[in-house]
């Protein structure tokens, strides 16, 4: 079915049904976009976690204890 045919058929429907179809179509599009973005979001999160771990590496290397955090706890 072509776009024109779909639009012609939509015009024949009552306004409420047209709105319901539009909402359903938007939901499908959002879901598709969310699925497409998921791998990018996962990669971004992994990159951020790696950067945070790298930044904390010196703290973990000091005599086997997080001395900076141990001092603030007392």
mmCIF file of the N, C-alpha and C atoms, coordinates in Angstrom:
data_MODEL
# 
_entry.id   MODEL 
# 
loop_
_atom_site.group_PDB 
_atom_site.id 
_atom_site.type_symbol 
_atom_site.label_atom_id 
_atom_site.label_alt_id 
_atom_site.label_comp_id 
_atom_site.label_asym_id 
_atom_site.label_entity_id 
_atom_site.label_seq_id 
_atom_site.pdbx_PDB_ins_code 
_atom_site.Cartn_x 
_atom_site.Cartn_y 
_atom_site.Cartn_z 
_atom_site.occupancy 
_atom_site.B_iso_or_equiv 
_atom_site.pdbx_formal_charge 
_atom_site.auth_seq_id 
_atom_site.auth_comp_id 
_atom_site.auth_asym_id 
_atom_site.auth_atom_id 
_atom_site.pdbx_PDB_model_num 
ATOM 1   N N  . UNK A 1 1  ? 0.841   -1.170 0.000  1.00 0.00 ? 1  UNK A N  1 
ATOM 2   C CA . UNK A 1 1  ? 0.000   0.000  0.000  1.00 0.00 ? 1  UNK A CA 1 
ATOM 3   C C  . UNK A 1 1  ? 0.893   1.243  0.000  1.00 0.00 ? 1  UNK A C  1 
ATOM 4   N N  . UNK A 1 2  ? 0.558   2.199  -0.810 1.00 0.00 ? 2  UNK A N  1 
ATOM 5   C CA . UNK A 1 2  ? 1.367   3.413  -0.898 1.00 0.00 ? 2  UNK A CA 1 
ATOM 6   C C  . UNK A 1 2  ? 0.967   4.401  0.194  1.00 0.00 ? 2  UNK A C  1 
ATOM 7   N N  . UNK A 1 3  ? 1.795   5.389  0.363  1.00 0.00 ? 3  UNK A N  1 
ATOM 8   C CA . UNK A 1 3  ? 1.523   6.434  1.355  1.00 0.00 ? 3  UNK A CA 1 
ATOM 9   C C  . UNK A 1 3  ? 0.209   7.138  1.034  1.00 0.00 ? 3  UNK A C  1 
ATOM 10  N N  . UNK A 1 4  ? 0.003   7.447  -0.211 1.00 0.00 ? 4  UNK A N  1 
ATOM 11  C CA . UNK A 1 4  ? -1.217  8.129  -0.636 1.00 0.00 ? 4  UNK A CA 1 
ATOM 12  C C  . UNK A 1 4  ? -2.446  7.287  -0.326 1.00 0.00 ? 4  UNK A C  1 
ATOM 13  N N  . UNK A 1 5  ? -2.354  5.995  -0.593 1.00 0.00 ? 5  UNK A N  1 
ATOM 14  C CA . UNK A 1 5  ? -3.481  5.098  -0.315 1.00 0.00 ? 5  UNK A CA 1 
ATOM 15  C C  . UNK A 1 5  ? -3.773  5.041  1.183  1.00 0.00 ? 5  UNK A C  1 
ATOM 16  N N  . UNK A 1 6  ? -2.727  4.992  1.973  1.00 0.00 ? 6  UNK A N  1 
ATOM 17  C CA . UNK A 1 6  ? -2.902  4.952  3.423  1.00 0.00 ? 6  UNK A CA 1 
ATOM 18  C C  . UNK A 1 6  ? -3.586  6.231  3.905  1.00 0.00 ? 6  UNK A C  1 
ATOM 19  N N  . UNK A 1 7  ? -3.107  7.384  3.424  1.00 0.00 ? 7  UNK A N  1 
ATOM 20  C CA . UNK A 1 7  ? -3.702  8.655  3.820  1.00 0.00 ? 7  UNK A CA 1 
ATOM 21  C C  . UNK A 1 7  ? -5.150  8.772  3.368  1.00 0.00 ? 7  UNK A C  1 
ATOM 22  N N  . UNK A 1 8  ? -5.444  8.284  2.175  1.00 0.00 ? 8  UNK A N  1 
ATOM 23  C CA . UNK A 1 8  ? -6.829  8.289  1.678  1.00 0.00 ? 8  UNK A CA 1 
ATOM 24  C C  . UNK A 1 8  ? -7.732  7.455  2.588  1.00 0.00 ? 8  UNK A C  1 
ATOM 25  N N  . UNK A 1 9  ? -7.243  6.292  3.005  1.00 0.00 ? 9  UNK A N  1 
ATOM 26  C CA . UNK A 1 9  ? -8.026  5.425  3.888  1.00 0.00 ? 9  UNK A CA 1 
ATOM 27  C C  . UNK A 1 9  ? -8.187  6.049  5.278  1.00 0.00 ? 9  UNK A C  1 
ATOM 28  N N  . UNK A 1 10 ? -7.148  6.718  5.745  1.00 0.00 ? 10 UNK A N  1 
ATOM 29  C CA . UNK A 1 10 ? -7.229  7.375  7.053  1.00 0.00 ? 10 UNK A CA 1 
ATOM 30  C C  . UNK A 1 10 ? -8.302  8.462  7.069  1.00 0.00 ? 10 UNK A C  1 
ATOM 31  N N  . UNK A 1 11 ? -8.450  9.165  5.978  1.00 0.00 ? 11 UNK A N  1 
ATOM 32  C CA . UNK A 1 11 ? -9.450  10.238 5.897  1.00 0.00 ? 11 UNK A CA 1 
ATOM 33  C C  . UNK A 1 11 ? -10.869 9.701  6.027  1.00 0.00 ? 11 UNK A C  1 
ATOM 34  N N  . UNK A 1 12 ? -11.045 8.442  5.722  1.00 0.00 ? 12 UNK A N  1 
ATOM 35  C CA . UNK A 1 12 ? -12.378 7.829  5.803  1.00 0.00 ? 12 UNK A CA 1 
ATOM 36  C C  . UNK A 1 12 ? -12.748 7.442  7.234  1.00 0.00 ? 12 UNK A C  1 
ATOM 37  N N  . UNK A 1 13 ? -11.756 7.401  8.118  1.00 0.00 ? 13 UNK A N  1 
ATOM 38  C CA . UNK A 1 13 ? -11.983 6.978  9.500  1.00 0.00 ? 13 UNK A CA 1 
ATOM 39  C C  . UNK A 1 13 ? -12.398 8.157  10.369 1.00 0.00 ? 13 UNK A C  1 
ATOM 40  N N  . UNK A 1 14 ? -13.121 7.861  11.459 1.00 0.00 ? 14 UNK A N  1 
ATOM 41  C CA . UNK A 1 14 ? -13.446 8.929  12.415 1.00 0.00 ? 14 UNK A CA 1 
ATOM 42  C C  . UNK A 1 14 ? -12.167 9.469  13.068 1.00 0.00 ? 14 UNK A C  1 
ATOM 43  N N  . UNK A 1 15 ? -12.236 10.697 13.558 1.00 0.00 ? 15 UNK A N  1 
ATOM 44  C CA . UNK A 1 15 ? -11.067 11.373 14.139 1.00 0.00 ? 15 UNK A CA 1 
ATOM 45  C C  . UNK A 1 15 ? -10.433 10.547 15.259 1.00 0.00 ? 15 UNK A C  1 
ATOM 46  N N  . UNK A 1 16 ? -11.226 9.963  16.131 1.00 0.00 ? 16 UNK A N  1 
ATOM 47  C CA . UNK A 1 16 ? -10.695 9.173  17.248 1.00 0.00 ? 16 UNK A CA 1 
ATOM 48  C C  . UNK A 1 16 ? -9.853  8.003  16.768 1.00 0.00 ? 16 UNK A C  1 
ATOM 49  N N  . UNK A 1 17 ? -10.319 7.321  15.753 1.00 0.00 ? 17 UNK A N  1 
ATOM 50  C CA . UNK A 1 17 ? -9.559  6.189  15.210 1.00 0.00 ? 17 UNK A CA 1 
ATOM 51  C C  . UNK A 1 17 ? -8.277  6.653  14.536 1.00 0.00 ? 17 UNK A C  1 
ATOM 52  N N  . UNK A 1 18 ? -8.352  7.788  13.859 1.00 0.00 ? 18 UNK A N  1 
ATOM 53  C CA . UNK A 1 18 ? -7.133  8.335  13.228 1.00 0.00 ? 18 UNK A CA 1 
ATOM 54  C C  . UNK A 1 18 ? -6.090  8.667  14.290 1.00 0.00 ? 18 UNK A C  1 
ATOM 55  N N  . UNK A 1 19 ? -6.550  9.271  15.380 1.00 0.00 ? 19 UNK A N  1 
ATOM 56  C CA . UNK A 1 19 ? -5.616  9.600  16.472 1.00 0.00 ? 19 UNK A CA 1 
ATOM 57  C C  . UNK A 1 19 ? -5.020  8.336  17.083 1.00 0.00 ? 19 UNK A C  1 
ATOM 58  N N  . UNK A 1 20 ? -5.833  7.308  17.261 1.00 0.00 ? 20 UNK A N  1 
ATOM 59  C CA . UNK A 1 20 ? -5.337  6.056  17.823 1.00 0.00 ? 20 UNK A CA 1 
ATOM 60  C C  . UNK A 1 20 ? -4.288  5.428  16.905 1.00 0.00 ? 20 UNK A C  1 
ATOM 61  N N  . UNK A 1 21 ? -4.524  5.489  15.609 1.00 0.00 ? 21 UNK A N  1 
ATOM 62  C CA . UNK A 1 21 ? -3.555  4.951  14.644 1.00 0.00 ? 21 UNK A CA 1 
ATOM 63  C C  . UNK A 1 21 ? -2.264  5.768  14.666 1.00 0.00 ? 21 UNK A C  1 
ATOM 64  N N  . UNK A 1 22 ? -2.404  7.087  14.749 1.00 0.00 ? 22 UNK A N  1 
ATOM 65  C CA . UNK A 1 22 ? -1.216  7.950  14.800 1.00 0.00 ? 22 UNK A CA 1 
ATOM 66  C C  . UNK A 1 22 ? -0.399  7.657  16.059 1.00 0.00 ? 22 UNK A C  1 
ATOM 67  N N  . UNK A 1 23 ? -1.074  7.484  17.198 1.00 0.00 ? 23 UNK A N  1 
ATOM 68  C CA . UNK A 1 23 ? -0.375  7.158  18.441 1.00 0.00 ? 23 UNK A CA 1 
ATOM 69  C C  . UNK A 1 23 ? 0.333   5.814  18.342 1.00 0.00 ? 23 UNK A C  1 
ATOM 70  N N  . UNK A 1 24 ? -0.332  4.828  17.761 1.00 0.00 ? 24 UNK A N  1 
ATOM 71  C CA . UNK A 1 24 ? 0.270   3.506  17.600 1.00 0.00 ? 24 UNK A CA 1 
ATOM 72  C C  . UNK A 1 24 ? 1.490   3.574  16.688 1.00 0.00 ? 24 UNK A C  1 
ATOM 73  N N  . UNK A 1 25 ? 1.385   4.357  15.610 1.00 0.00 ? 25 UNK A N  1 
ATOM 74  C CA . UNK A 1 25 ? 2.507   4.505  14.683 1.00 0.00 ? 25 UNK A CA 1 
ATOM 75  C C  . UNK A 1 25 ? 3.688   5.181  15.372 1.00 0.00 ? 25 UNK A C  1 
ATOM 76  N N  . UNK A 1 26 ? 3.417   6.216  16.155 1.00 0.00 ? 26 UNK A N  1 
ATOM 77  C CA . UNK A 1 26 ? 4.491   6.897  16.889 1.00 0.00 ? 26 UNK A CA 1 
ATOM 78  C C  . UNK A 1 26 ? 5.136   5.967  17.913 1.00 0.00 ? 26 UNK A C  1 
ATOM 79  N N  . UNK A 1 27 ? 4.329   5.163  18.573 1.00 0.00 ? 27 UNK A N  1 
ATOM 80  C CA . UNK A 1 27 ? 4.864   4.191  19.535 1.00 0.00 ? 27 UNK A CA 1 
ATOM 81  C C  . UNK A 1 27 ? 5.815   3.217  18.831 1.00 0.00 ? 27 UNK A C  1 
ATOM 82  N N  . UNK A 1 28 ? 5.415   2.719  17.672 1.00 0.00 ? 28 UNK A N  1 
ATOM 83  C CA . UNK A 1 28 ? 6.265   1.797  16.913 1.00 0.00 ? 28 UNK A CA 1 
ATOM 84  C C  . UNK A 1 28 ? 7.585   2.464  16.513 1.00 0.00 ? 28 UNK A C  1 
ATOM 85  N N  . UNK A 1 29 ? 7.506   3.705  16.086 1.00 0.00 ? 29 UNK A N  1 
ATOM 86  C CA . UNK A 1 29 ? 8.706   4.434  15.662 1.00 0.00 ? 29 UNK A CA 1 
ATOM 87  C C  . UNK A 1 29 ? 9.638   4.662  16.854 1.00 0.00 ? 29 UNK A C  1 
ATOM 88  N N  . UNK A 1 30 ? 9.051   5.090  17.998 1.00 0.00 ? 30 UNK A N  1 
ATOM 89  C CA . UNK A 1 30 ? 9.880   5.310  19.193 1.00 0.00 ? 30 UNK A CA 1 
ATOM 90  C C  . UNK A 1 30 ? 10.571  4.029  19.631 1.00 0.00 ? 30 UNK A C  1 
ATOM 91  N N  . UNK A 1 31 ? 9.843   2.925  19.597 1.00 0.00 ? 31 UNK A N  1 
ATOM 92  C CA . UNK A 1 31 ? 10.412  1.636  20.002 1.00 0.00 ? 31 UNK A CA 1 
ATOM 93  C C  . UNK A 1 31 ? 11.562  1.240  19.076 1.00 0.00 ? 31 UNK A C  1 
ATOM 94  N N  . UNK A 1 32 ? 11.363  1.453  17.792 1.00 0.00 ? 32 UNK A N  1 
ATOM 95  C CA . UNK A 1 32 ? 12.417  1.144  16.815 1.00 0.00 ? 32 UNK A CA 1 
ATOM 96  C C  . UNK A 1 32 ? 13.655  2.002  17.050 1.00 0.00 ? 32 UNK A C  1 
ATOM 97  N N  . UNK A 1 33 ? 13.446  3.283  17.310 1.00 0.00 ? 33 UNK A N  1 
ATOM 98  C CA . UNK A 1 33 ? 14.566  4.192  17.577 1.00 0.00 ? 33 UNK A CA 1 
ATOM 99  C C  . UNK A 1 33 ? 15.287  3.809  18.861 1.00 0.00 ? 33 UNK A C  1 
ATOM 100 N N  . UNK A 1 34 ? 14.509  3.424  19.895 1.00 0.00 ? 34 UNK A N  1 
ATOM 101 C CA . UNK A 1 34 ? 15.114  3.021  21.160 1.00 0.00 ? 34 UNK A CA 1 
ATOM 102 C C  . UNK A 1 34 ? 15.994  1.794  20.974 1.00 0.00 ? 34 UNK A C  1 
ATOM 103 N N  . UNK A 1 35 ? 15.513  0.830  20.197 1.00 0.00 ? 35 UNK A N  1 
ATOM 104 C CA . UNK A 1 35 ? 16.296  -0.378 19.934 1.00 0.00 ? 35 UNK A CA 1 
ATOM 105 C C  . UNK A 1 35 ? 17.555  -0.060 19.138 1.00 0.00 ? 35 UNK A C  1 
ATOM 106 N N  . UNK A 1 36 ? 17.456  0.868  18.202 1.00 0.00 ? 36 UNK A N  1 
ATOM 107 C CA . UNK A 1 36 ? 18.618  1.243  17.388 1.00 0.00 ? 36 UNK A CA 1 
ATOM 108 C C  . UNK A 1 36 ? 19.659  1.976  18.223 1.00 0.00 ? 36 UNK A C  1 
ATOM 109 N N  . UNK A 1 37 ? 19.199  2.764  19.215 1.00 0.00 ? 37 UNK A N  1 
ATOM 110 C CA . UNK A 1 37 ? 20.114  3.541  20.054 1.00 0.00 ? 37 UNK A CA 1 
ATOM 111 C C  . UNK A 1 37 ? 20.727  2.719  21.179 1.00 0.00 ? 37 UNK A C  1 
ATOM 112 N N  . UNK A 1 38 ? 20.136  1.597  21.520 1.00 0.00 ? 38 UNK A N  1 
ATOM 113 C CA . UNK A 1 38 ? 20.604  0.801  22.665 1.00 0.00 ? 38 UNK A CA 1 
ATOM 114 C C  . UNK A 1 38 ? 22.086  0.437  22.570 1.00 0.00 ? 38 UNK A C  1 
ATOM 115 N N  . UNK A 1 39 ? 22.574  -0.084 21.440 1.00 0.00 ? 39 UNK A N  1 
ATOM 116 C CA . UNK A 1 39 ? 24.011  -0.406 21.375 1.00 0.00 ? 39 UNK A CA 1 
ATOM 117 C C  . UNK A 1 39 ? 24.904  0.827  21.543 1.00 0.00 ? 39 UNK A C  1 
ATOM 118 N N  . UNK A 1 40 ? 24.455  1.977  21.016 1.00 0.00 ? 40 UNK A N  1 
ATOM 119 C CA . UNK A 1 40 ? 25.246  3.203  21.164 1.00 0.00 ? 40 UNK A CA 1 
ATOM 120 C C  . UNK A 1 40 ? 25.281  3.640  22.620 1.00 0.00 ? 40 UNK A C  1 
ATOM 121 N N  . UNK A 1 41 ? 24.144  3.555  23.310 1.00 0.00 ? 41 UNK A N  1 
ATOM 122 C CA . UNK A 1 41 ? 24.091  3.923  24.722 1.00 0.00 ? 41 UNK A CA 1 
ATOM 123 C C  . UNK A 1 41 ? 24.972  2.994  25.552 1.00 0.00 ? 41 UNK A C  1 
ATOM 124 N N  . UNK A 1 42 ? 24.947  1.696  25.240 1.00 0.00 ? 42 UNK A N  1 
ATOM 125 C CA . UNK A 1 42 ? 25.762  0.722  25.965 1.00 0.00 ? 42 UNK A CA 1 
ATOM 126 C C  . UNK A 1 42 ? 27.241  1.025  25.772 1.00 0.00 ? 42 UNK A C  1 
ATOM 127 N N  . UNK A 1 43 ? 27.634  1.341  24.541 1.00 0.00 ? 43 UNK A N  1 
ATOM 128 C CA . UNK A 1 43 ? 29.035  1.653  24.252 1.00 0.00 ? 43 UNK A CA 1 
ATOM 129 C C  . UNK A 1 43 ? 29.457  2.929  24.982 1.00 0.00 ? 43 UNK A C  1 
ATOM 130 N N  . UNK A 1 44 ? 28.565  3.914  25.023 1.00 0.00 ? 44 UNK A N  1 
ATOM 131 C CA . UNK A 1 44 ? 28.864  5.169  25.714 1.00 0.00 ? 44 UNK A CA 1 
ATOM 132 C C  . UNK A 1 44 ? 29.040  4.925  27.211 1.00 0.00 ? 44 UNK A C  1 
ATOM 133 N N  . UNK A 1 45 ? 28.155  4.114  27.789 1.00 0.00 ? 45 UNK A N  1 
ATOM 134 C CA . UNK A 1 45 ? 28.243  3.809  29.216 1.00 0.00 ? 45 UNK A CA 1 
ATOM 135 C C  . UNK A 1 45 ? 29.538  3.057  29.529 1.00 0.00 ? 45 UNK A C  1 
ATOM 136 N N  . UNK A 1 46 ? 29.897  2.099  28.687 1.00 0.00 ? 46 UNK A N  1 
ATOM 137 C CA . UNK A 1 46 ? 31.133  1.339  28.876 1.00 0.00 ? 46 UNK A CA 1 
ATOM 138 C C  . UNK A 1 46 ? 32.332  2.270  28.826 1.00 0.00 ? 46 UNK A C  1 
ATOM 139 N N  . UNK A 1 47 ? 32.319  3.200  27.889 1.00 0.00 ? 47 UNK A N  1 
ATOM 140 C CA . UNK A 1 47 ? 33.409  4.168  27.754 1.00 0.00 ? 47 UNK A CA 1 
ATOM 141 C C  . UNK A 1 47 ? 33.512  5.047  29.005 1.00 0.00 ? 47 UNK A C  1 
ATOM 142 N N  . UNK A 1 48 ? 32.372  5.489  29.534 1.00 0.00 ? 48 UNK A N  1 
ATOM 143 C CA . UNK A 1 48 ? 32.374  6.323  30.741 1.00 0.00 ? 48 UNK A CA 1 
ATOM 144 C C  . UNK A 1 48 ? 32.880  5.543  31.954 1.00 0.00 ? 48 UNK A C  1 
ATOM 145 N N  . UNK A 1 49 ? 32.464  4.292  32.078 1.00 0.00 ? 49 UNK A N  1 
ATOM 146 C CA . UNK A 1 49 ? 32.924  3.467  33.201 1.00 0.00 ? 49 UNK A CA 1 
ATOM 147 C C  . UNK A 1 49 ? 34.423  3.207  33.115 1.00 0.00 ? 49 UNK A C  1 
ATOM 148 N N  . UNK A 1 50 ? 34.923  2.973  31.906 1.00 0.00 ? 50 UNK A N  1 
ATOM 149 C CA . UNK A 1 50 ? 36.356  2.748  31.726 1.00 0.00 ? 50 UNK A CA 1 
ATOM 150 C C  . UNK A 1 50 ? 37.142  3.999  32.110 1.00 0.00 ? 50 UNK A C  1 
ATOM 151 N N  . UNK A 1 51 ? 36.649  5.169  31.727 1.00 0.00 ? 51 UNK A N  1 
ATOM 152 C CA . UNK A 1 51 ? 37.324  6.420  32.069 1.00 0.00 ? 51 UNK A CA 1 
ATOM 153 C C  . UNK A 1 51 ? 37.323  6.640  33.583 1.00 0.00 ? 51 UNK A C  1 
ATOM 154 N N  . UNK A 1 52 ? 36.206  6.327  34.237 1.00 0.00 ? 52 UNK A N  1 
ATOM 155 C CA . UNK A 1 52 ? 36.119  6.487  35.691 1.00 0.00 ? 52 UNK A CA 1 
ATOM 156 C C  . UNK A 1 52 ? 37.080  5.523  36.392 1.00 0.00 ? 52 UNK A C  1 
ATOM 157 N N  . UNK A 1 53 ? 37.140  4.285  35.931 1.00 0.00 ? 53 UNK A N  1 
ATOM 158 C CA . UNK A 1 53 ? 38.051  3.301  36.534 1.00 0.00 ? 53 UNK A CA 1 
ATOM 159 C C  . UNK A 1 53 ? 39.503  3.738  36.356 1.00 0.00 ? 53 UNK A C  1 
ATOM 160 N N  . UNK A 1 54 ? 39.818  4.262  35.187 1.00 0.00 ? 54 UNK A N  1 
ATOM 161 C CA . UNK A 1 54 ? 41.186  4.728  34.923 1.00 0.00 ? 54 UNK A CA 1 
ATOM 162 C C  . UNK A 1 54 ? 41.545  5.905  35.843 1.00 0.00 ? 54 UNK A C  1 
ATOM 163 N N  . UNK A 1 55 ? 40.572  6.788  36.069 1.00 0.00 ? 55 UNK A N  1 
ATOM 164 C CA . UNK A 1 55 ? 40.816  7.947  36.925 1.00 0.00 ? 55 UNK A CA 1 
ATOM 165 C C  . UNK A 1 55 ? 41.048  7.525  38.378 1.00 0.00 ? 55 UNK A C  1 
ATOM 166 N N  . UNK A 1 56 ? 40.434  6.427  38.811 1.00 0.00 ? 56 UNK A N  1 
ATOM 167 C CA . UNK A 1 56 ? 40.574  5.961  40.191 1.00 0.00 ? 56 UNK A CA 1 
ATOM 168 C C  . UNK A 1 56 ? 41.748  5.006  40.396 1.00 0.00 ? 56 UNK A C  1 
ATOM 169 N N  . UNK A 1 57 ? 42.399  4.608  39.338 1.00 0.00 ? 57 UNK A N  1 
ATOM 170 C CA . UNK A 1 57 ? 43.497  3.650  39.426 1.00 0.00 ? 57 UNK A CA 1 
ATOM 171 C C  . UNK A 1 57 ? 44.564  4.058  40.447 1.00 0.00 ? 57 UNK A C  1 
ATOM 172 N N  . UNK A 1 58 ? 45.018  5.310  40.479 1.00 0.00 ? 58 UNK A N  1 
ATOM 173 C CA . UNK A 1 58 ? 46.026  5.684  41.480 1.00 0.00 ? 58 UNK A CA 1 
ATOM 174 C C  . UNK A 1 58 ? 45.536  5.480  42.915 1.00 0.00 ? 58 UNK A C  1 
ATOM 175 N N  . UNK A 1 59 ? 44.260  5.717  43.183 1.00 0.00 ? 59 UNK A N  1 
ATOM 176 C CA . UNK A 1 59 ? 43.716  5.520  44.532 1.00 0.00 ? 59 UNK A CA 1 
ATOM 177 C C  . UNK A 1 59 ? 43.785  4.058  44.944 1.00 0.00 ? 59 UNK A C  1 
ATOM 178 N N  . UNK A 1 60 ? 43.541  3.167  44.014 1.00 0.00 ? 60 UNK A N  1 
ATOM 179 C CA . UNK A 1 60 ? 43.578  1.739  44.323 1.00 0.00 ? 60 UNK A CA 1 
ATOM 180 C C  . UNK A 1 60 ? 45.008  1.206  44.420 1.00 0.00 ? 60 UNK A C  1 
ATOM 181 N N  . UNK A 1 61 ? 45.960  1.950  43.878 1.00 0.00 ? 61 UNK A N  1 
ATOM 182 C CA . UNK A 1 61 ? 47.347  1.495  43.863 1.00 0.00 ? 61 UNK A CA 1 
ATOM 183 C C  . UNK A 1 61 ? 48.109  1.870  45.131 1.00 0.00 ? 61 UNK A C  1 
ATOM 184 N N  . UNK A 1 62 ? 47.564  2.698  45.988 1.00 0.00 ? 62 UNK A N  1 
ATOM 185 C CA . UNK A 1 62 ? 48.249  3.173  47.190 1.00 0.00 ? 62 UNK A CA 1 
ATOM 186 C C  . UNK A 1 62 ? 48.151  2.162  48.321 1.00 0.00 ? 62 UNK A C  1 
ATOM 187 N N  . UNK A 1 63 ? 49.176  1.382  48.527 1.00 0.00 ? 63 UNK A N  1 
ATOM 188 C CA . UNK A 1 63 ? 49.295  0.448  49.652 1.00 0.00 ? 63 UNK A CA 1 
ATOM 189 C C  . UNK A 1 63 ? 48.079  -0.460 49.816 1.00 0.00 ? 63 UNK A C  1 
ATOM 190 N N  . UNK A 1 64 ? 47.393  -0.744 48.743 1.00 0.00 ? 64 UNK A N  1 
ATOM 191 C CA . UNK A 1 64 ? 46.290  -1.692 48.781 1.00 0.00 ? 64 UNK A CA 1 
ATOM 192 C C  . UNK A 1 64 ? 45.034  -1.204 49.482 1.00 0.00 ? 64 UNK A C  1 
ATOM 193 N N  . UNK A 1 65 ? 44.997  0.071  49.886 1.00 0.00 ? 65 UNK A N  1 
ATOM 194 C CA . UNK A 1 65 ? 43.789  0.565  50.553 1.00 0.00 ? 65 UNK A CA 1 
ATOM 195 C C  . UNK A 1 65 ? 43.429  1.931  49.979 1.00 0.00 ? 65 UNK A C  1 
ATOM 196 N N  . UNK A 1 66 ? 42.181  2.256  50.060 1.00 0.00 ? 66 UNK A N  1 
ATOM 197 C CA . UNK A 1 66 ? 41.738  3.569  49.571 1.00 0.00 ? 66 UNK A CA 1 
ATOM 198 C C  . UNK A 1 66 ? 41.929  4.583  50.696 1.00 0.00 ? 66 UNK A C  1 
ATOM 199 N N  . UNK A 1 67 ? 43.169  4.990  50.910 1.00 0.00 ? 67 UNK A N  1 
ATOM 200 C CA . UNK A 1 67 ? 43.493  5.833  52.057 1.00 0.00 ? 67 UNK A CA 1 
ATOM 201 C C  . UNK A 1 67 ? 42.730  7.151  52.041 1.00 0.00 ? 67 UNK A C  1 
ATOM 202 N N  . UNK A 1 68 ? 42.529  7.724  50.867 1.00 0.00 ? 68 UNK A N  1 
ATOM 203 C CA . UNK A 1 68 ? 41.824  8.985  50.780 1.00 0.00 ? 68 UNK A CA 1 
ATOM 204 C C  . UNK A 1 68 ? 40.390  8.817  51.316 1.00 0.00 ? 68 UNK A C  1 
ATOM 205 N N  . UNK A 1 69 ? 39.734  7.726  50.977 1.00 0.00 ? 69 UNK A N  1 
ATOM 206 C CA . UNK A 1 69 ? 38.374  7.492  51.429 1.00 0.00 ? 69 UNK A CA 1 
ATOM 207 C C  . UNK A 1 69 ? 38.361  7.052  52.895 1.00 0.00 ? 69 UNK A C  1 
ATOM 208 N N  . UNK A 1 70 ? 39.359  6.310  53.324 1.00 0.00 ? 70 UNK A N  1 
ATOM 209 C CA . UNK A 1 70 ? 39.420  5.863  54.714 1.00 0.00 ? 70 UNK A CA 1 
ATOM 210 C C  . UNK A 1 70 ? 39.547  7.046  55.658 1.00 0.00 ? 70 UNK A C  1 
ATOM 211 N N  . UNK A 1 71 ? 40.308  8.065  55.270 1.00 0.00 ? 71 UNK A N  1 
ATOM 212 C CA . UNK A 1 71 ? 40.487  9.258  56.120 1.00 0.00 ? 71 UNK A CA 1 
ATOM 213 C C  . UNK A 1 71 ? 39.195  10.041 56.233 1.00 0.00 ? 71 UNK A C  1 
ATOM 214 N N  . UNK A 1 72 ? 38.411  10.120 55.178 1.00 0.00 ? 72 UNK A N  1 
ATOM 215 C CA . UNK A 1 72 ? 37.184  10.909 55.226 1.00 0.00 ? 72 UNK A CA 1 
ATOM 216 C C  . UNK A 1 72 ? 36.092  10.207 56.016 1.00 0.00 ? 72 UNK A C  1 
ATOM 217 N N  . UNK A 1 73 ? 36.195  8.905  56.202 1.00 0.00 ? 73 UNK A N  1 
ATOM 218 C CA . UNK A 1 73 ? 35.186  8.143  56.926 1.00 0.00 ? 73 UNK A CA 1 
ATOM 219 C C  . UNK A 1 73 ? 35.315  8.312  58.445 1.00 0.00 ? 73 UNK A C  1 
ATOM 220 N N  . UNK A 1 74 ? 36.478  8.640  58.946 1.00 0.00 ? 74 UNK A N  1 
ATOM 221 C CA . UNK A 1 74 ? 36.727  8.709  60.401 1.00 0.00 ? 74 UNK A CA 1 
ATOM 222 C C  . UNK A 1 74 ? 36.191  9.941  61.012 1.00 0.00 ? 74 UNK A C  1 
# 
